[in-house]
Amino acid sequence: MPPMRRKADLPQKPCAQCGRPFAWRKKWARVWDEVRYCSDRCRAEAKRHADTAGPRSPAA
């Protein structure tokens, strides 16, 4: 069994929505490079902002 790691030694990255740092979790082990948000709330907020600020058709 590998030696225990302290939580402070785990990799961290900033949340794309709120900017707060969040730490690696075991359930994200396979997809750590794809994880962008610290929580479901931040993911929902980002989606809501993307929907309202989406591409608009030019008024002709």
A tleap script that builds the chain and sets N, CA, C and O, in Angstrom:
source leaprc.protein.ff14SB
mol = sequence {
  NMET PRO PRO MET ARG ARG LYS ALA ASP LEU
  PRO GLN LYS PRO CYS ALA GLN CYS GLY ARG
  PRO PHE ALA TRP ARG LYS LYS TRP ALA ARG
  VAL TRP ASP GLU VAL ARG TYR CYS SER ASP
  ARG CYS ARG ALA GLU ALA LYS ARG HIE ALA
  ASP THR ALA GLY PRO ARG SER PRO ALA CALA
}
set mol.1.N position { 0.842 -1.171 0.000 }
set mol.1.CA position { 0.000 0.000 0.000 }
set mol.1.C position { 0.894 1.243 0.000 }
set mol.1.O position { 1.860 1.305 0.760 }
set mol.2.N position { 0.579 2.245 -0.854 }
set mol.2.CA position { 1.408 3.457 -0.887 }
set mol.2.C position { 1.258 4.256 0.404 }
set mol.2.O position { 0.252 4.141 1.102 }
set mol.3.N position { 2.258 5.057 0.709 }
set mol.3.CA position { 2.183 5.862 1.936 }
set mol.3.C position { 1.056 6.904 1.836 }
set mol.3.O position { 0.691 7.345 0.746 }
set mol.4.N position { 0.534 7.274 2.977 }
set mol.4.CA position { -0.556 8.260 3.027 }
set mol.4.C position { -0.036 9.630 2.585 }
set mol.4.O position { 1.115 9.987 2.839 }
set mol.5.N position { -0.909 10.388 1.918 }
set mol.5.CA position { -0.580 11.756 1.522 }
set mol.5.C position { -1.440 12.705 2.331 }
set mol.5.O position { -2.614 12.439 2.591 }
set mol.6.N position { -0.848 13.799 2.720 }
set mol.6.CA position { -1.626 14.832 3.405 }
set mol.6.C position { -2.456 15.591 2.383 }
set mol.6.O position { -2.069 15.693 1.219 }
set mol.7.N position { -3.571 16.113 2.802 }
set mol.7.CA position { -4.450 16.850 1.897 }
set mol.7.C position { -3.728 18.059 1.290 }
set mol.7.O position { -3.996 18.436 0.149 }
set mol.8.N position { -2.839 18.648 2.035 }
set mol.8.CA position { -2.086 19.800 1.539 }
set mol.8.C position { -1.135 19.417 0.413 }
set mol.8.O position { -0.728 20.276 -0.369 }
set mol.9.N position { -0.776 18.141 0.320 }
set mol.9.CA position { 0.140 17.692 -0.724 }
set mol.9.C position { -0.565 17.303 -2.026 }
set mol.9.O position { 0.103 17.025 -3.023 }
set mol.10.N position { -1.892 17.279 -2.036 }
set mol.10.CA position { -2.639 16.904 -3.235 }
set mol.10.C position { -2.594 18.042 -4.253 }
set mol.10.O position { -2.486 19.207 -3.871 }
set mol.11.N position { -2.677 17.717 -5.543 }
set mol.11.CA position { -2.680 18.777 -6.557 }
set mol.11.C position { -3.928 19.651 -6.432 }
set mol.11.O position { -4.994 19.181 -6.034 }
set mol.12.N position { -3.777 20.906 -6.773 }
set mol.12.CA position { -4.889 21.856 -6.742 }
set mol.12.C position { -4.951 22.602 -8.055 }
set mol.12.O position { -3.963 22.687 -8.784 }
set mol.13.N position { -6.131 23.146 -8.355 }
set mol.13.CA position { -6.296 24.032 -9.503 }
set mol.13.C position { -7.428 24.996 -9.191 }
set mol.13.O position { -8.274 24.692 -8.350 }
set mol.14.N position { -7.465 26.149 -9.845 }
set mol.14.CA position { -8.531 27.120 -9.578 }
set mol.14.C position { -9.810 26.756 -10.327 }
set mol.14.O position { -9.759 26.215 -11.432 }
set mol.15.N position { -10.936 27.051 -9.729 }
set mol.15.CA position { -12.238 26.832 -10.349 }
set mol.15.C position { -12.406 27.835 -11.490 }
set mol.15.O position { -12.057 29.006 -11.342 }
set mol.16.N position { -12.936 27.386 -12.620 }
set mol.16.CA position { -13.122 28.263 -13.775 }
set mol.16.C position { -14.224 29.292 -13.546 }
set mol.16.O position { -14.257 30.312 -14.234 }
set mol.17.N position { -15.122 29.053 -12.602 }
set mol.17.CA position { -16.223 29.978 -12.349 }
set mol.17.C position { -15.917 30.946 -11.217 }
set mol.17.O position { -15.979 32.161 -11.403 }
set mol.18.N position { -15.586 30.415 -10.045 }
set mol.18.CA position { -15.407 31.281 -8.869 }
set mol.18.C position { -13.950 31.635 -8.596 }
set mol.18.O position { -13.680 32.592 -7.871 }
set mol.19.N position { -13.010 30.891 -9.156 }
set mol.19.CA position { -11.598 31.191 -8.986 }
set mol.19.C position { -10.964 30.627 -7.726 }
set mol.19.O position { -9.756 30.762 -7.534 }
set mol.20.N position { -11.752 30.000 -6.867 }
set mol.20.CA position { -11.192 29.421 -5.648 }
set mol.20.C position { -10.427 28.142 -5.977 }
set mol.20.O position { -10.815 27.407 -6.885 }
set mol.21.N position { -9.355 27.874 -5.255 }
set mol.21.CA position { -8.624 26.625 -5.497 }
set mol.21.C position { -9.388 25.434 -4.924 }
set mol.21.O position { -10.000 25.529 -3.860 }
set mol.22.N position { -9.343 24.312 -5.643 }
set mol.22.CA position { -9.926 23.086 -5.119 }
set mol.22.C position { -8.945 21.952 -5.339 }
set mol.22.O position { -8.160 21.964 -6.287 }
set mol.23.N position { -9.000 20.973 -4.452 }
set mol.23.CA position { -8.023 19.884 -4.425 }
set mol.23.C position { -8.531 18.656 -5.169 }
set mol.23.O position { -9.733 18.461 -5.350 }
set mol.24.N position { -7.581 17.842 -5.590 }
set mol.24.CA position { -7.833 16.574 -6.262 }
set mol.24.C position { -8.668 15.671 -5.371 }
set mol.24.O position { -8.492 15.659 -4.152 }
set mol.25.N position { -9.581 14.911 -5.980 }
set mol.25.CA position { -10.368 13.909 -5.267 }
set mol.25.C position { -10.176 12.568 -5.955 }
set mol.25.O position { -9.927 12.506 -7.159 }
set mol.26.N position { -10.294 11.509 -5.191 }
set mol.26.CA position { -10.087 10.172 -5.750 }
set mol.26.C position { -11.070 9.880 -6.886 }
set mol.26.O position { -10.695 9.231 -7.863 }
set mol.27.N position { -12.306 10.339 -6.780 }
set mol.27.CA position { -13.280 10.063 -7.831 }
set mol.27.C position { -12.966 10.821 -9.130 }
set mol.27.O position { -13.521 10.502 -10.181 }
set mol.28.N position { -12.081 11.821 -9.060 }
set mol.28.CA position { -11.655 12.547 -10.250 }
set mol.28.C position { -10.334 12.018 -10.798 }
set mol.28.O position { -9.767 12.643 -11.694 }
set mol.29.N position { -9.827 10.913 -10.309 }
set mol.29.CA position { -8.501 10.416 -10.675 }
set mol.29.C position { -8.347 10.235 -12.183 }
set mol.29.O position { -7.313 10.603 -12.741 }
set mol.30.N position { -9.338 9.686 -12.839 }
set mol.30.CA position { -9.240 9.413 -14.288 }
set mol.30.C position { -9.503 10.638 -15.148 }
set mol.30.O position { -9.066 10.686 -16.298 }
set mol.31.N position { -10.201 11.621 -14.620 }
set mol.31.CA position { -10.610 12.777 -15.427 }
set mol.31.C position { -10.103 14.102 -14.862 }
set mol.31.O position { -10.690 15.147 -15.144 }
set mol.32.N position { -9.043 14.085 -14.082 }
set mol.32.CA position { -8.559 15.300 -13.418 }
set mol.32.C position { -8.271 16.421 -14.409 }
set mol.32.O position { -8.514 17.587 -14.098 }
set mol.33.N position { -7.761 16.098 -15.586 }
set mol.33.CA position { -7.463 17.134 -16.572 }
set mol.33.C position { -8.731 17.785 -17.121 }
set mol.33.O position { -8.685 18.920 -17.595 }
set mol.34.N position { -9.849 17.087 -17.062 }
set mol.34.CA position { -11.111 17.611 -17.585 }
set mol.34.C position { -11.931 18.369 -16.544 }
set mol.34.O position { -12.841 19.115 -16.906 }
set mol.35.N position { -11.625 18.192 -15.262 }
set mol.35.CA position { -12.387 18.845 -14.189 }
set mol.35.C position { -12.071 20.334 -14.211 }
set mol.35.O position { -10.908 20.733 -14.159 }
set mol.36.N position { -13.137 21.167 -14.291 }
set mol.36.CA position { -12.948 22.612 -14.368 }
set mol.36.C position { -13.580 23.368 -13.208 }
set mol.36.O position { -13.151 24.473 -12.877 }
set mol.37.N position { -14.598 22.776 -12.590 }
set mol.37.CA position { -15.362 23.475 -11.567 }
set mol.37.C position { -15.247 22.774 -10.224 }
set mol.37.O position { -15.109 21.552 -10.165 }
set mol.38.N position { -15.304 23.544 -9.149 }
set mol.38.CA position { -15.153 22.998 -7.807 }
set mol.38.C position { -16.423 22.347 -7.294 }
set mol.38.O position { -16.360 21.526 -6.379 }
set mol.39.N position { -17.578 22.689 -7.859 }
set mol.39.CA position { -18.836 22.160 -7.346 }
set mol.39.C position { -19.901 22.153 -8.436 }
set mol.39.O position { -19.726 22.738 -9.504 }
set mol.40.N position { -21.007 21.478 -8.141 }
set mol.40.CA position { -22.145 21.474 -9.058 }
set mol.40.C position { -22.723 22.881 -9.200 }
set mol.40.O position { -23.194 23.262 -10.271 }
set mol.41.N position { -22.681 23.636 -8.127 }
set mol.41.CA position { -23.206 25.001 -8.167 }
set mol.41.C position { -22.419 25.864 -9.170 }
set mol.41.O position { -23.018 26.594 -9.960 }
set mol.42.N position { -21.093 25.782 -9.139 }
set mol.42.CA position { -20.276 26.560 -10.076 }
set mol.42.C position { -20.499 26.099 -11.516 }
set mol.42.O position { -20.524 26.919 -12.433 }
set mol.43.N position { -20.660 24.805 -11.715 }
set mol.43.CA position { -20.916 24.283 -13.064 }
set mol.43.C position { -22.251 24.812 -13.584 }
set mol.43.O position { -22.349 25.197 -14.749 }
set mol.44.N position { -23.277 24.834 -12.738 }
set mol.44.CA position { -24.590 25.336 -13.138 }
set mol.44.C position { -24.534 26.834 -13.428 }
set mol.44.O position { -25.136 27.302 -14.395 }
set mol.45.N position { -23.818 27.585 -12.600 }
set mol.45.CA position { -23.669 29.032 -12.823 }
set mol.45.C position { -22.965 29.307 -14.148 }
set mol.45.O position { -23.365 30.210 -14.883 }
set mol.46.N position { -21.934 28.548 -14.456 }
set mol.46.CA position { -21.205 28.737 -15.707 }
set mol.46.C position { -22.109 28.438 -16.896 }
set mol.46.O position { -22.083 29.148 -17.902 }
set mol.47.N position { -22.910 27.381 -16.772 }
set mol.47.CA position { -23.827 27.026 -17.852 }
set mol.47.C position { -24.884 28.108 -18.036 }
set mol.47.O position { -25.240 28.448 -19.164 }
set mol.48.N position { -25.387 28.650 -16.923 }
set mol.48.CA position { -26.395 29.705 -16.994 }
set mol.48.C position { -25.825 30.950 -17.675 }
set mol.48.O position { -26.500 31.579 -18.490 }
set mol.49.N position { -24.578 31.305 -17.338 }
set mol.49.CA position { -23.944 32.477 -17.961 }
set mol.49.C position { -23.670 32.233 -19.438 }
set mol.49.O position { -23.777 33.158 -20.244 }
set mol.50.N position { -23.323 31.023 -19.803 }
set mol.50.CA position { -23.054 30.704 -21.219 }
set mol.50.C position { -24.343 30.773 -22.038 }
set mol.50.O position { -24.320 31.202 -23.192 }
set mol.51.N position { -25.472 30.353 -21.447 }
set mol.51.CA position { -26.737 30.386 -22.156 }
set mol.51.C position { -27.196 31.820 -22.406 }
set mol.51.O position { -27.724 32.117 -23.478 }
set mol.52.N position { -27.004 32.709 -21.439 }
set mol.52.CA position { -27.463 34.085 -21.597 }
set mol.52.C position { -26.520 34.931 -22.422 }
set mol.52.O position { -26.942 35.931 -23.002 }
set mol.53.N position { -25.248 34.554 -22.491 }
set mol.53.CA position { -24.262 35.336 -23.235 }
set mol.53.C position { -23.851 34.620 -24.521 }
set mol.53.O position { -22.747 34.831 -25.024 }
set mol.54.N position { -24.717 33.791 -25.043 }
set mol.54.CA position { -24.405 33.023 -26.243 }
set mol.54.C position { -24.323 33.897 -27.474 }
set mol.54.O position { -24.575 35.100 -27.399 }
set mol.55.N position { -23.973 33.307 -28.610 }
set mol.55.CA position { -23.867 34.083 -29.844 }
set mol.55.C position { -25.249 34.595 -30.283 }
set mol.55.O position { -26.248 33.878 -30.227 }
set mol.56.N position { -25.265 35.820 -30.708 }
set mol.56.CA position { -26.537 36.429 -31.126 }
set mol.56.C position { -26.505 36.652 -32.623 }
set mol.56.O position { -25.459 36.945 -33.202 }
set mol.57.N position { -27.645 36.512 -33.228 }
set mol.57.CA position { -27.713 36.752 -34.675 }
set mol.57.C position { -27.725 38.260 -34.918 }
set mol.57.O position { -28.368 39.010 -34.184 }
set mol.58.N position { -27.017 38.691 -35.940 }
set mol.58.CA position { -26.963 40.143 -36.227 }
set mol.58.C position { -28.321 40.641 -36.707 }
set mol.58.O position { -28.986 39.986 -37.509 }
set mol.59.N position { -28.718 41.792 -36.214 }
set mol.59.CA position { -29.982 42.391 -36.630 }
set mol.59.C position { -29.781 43.064 -37.969 }
set mol.59.O position { -28.950 43.962 -38.102 }
set mol.60.N position { -30.543 42.631 -38.964 }
set mol.60.CA position { -30.362 43.175 -40.308 }
set mol.60.C position { -31.524 44.047 -40.714 }
set mol.60.O position { -31.535 44.587 -41.820 }
savepdb mol mol.pdb
quit
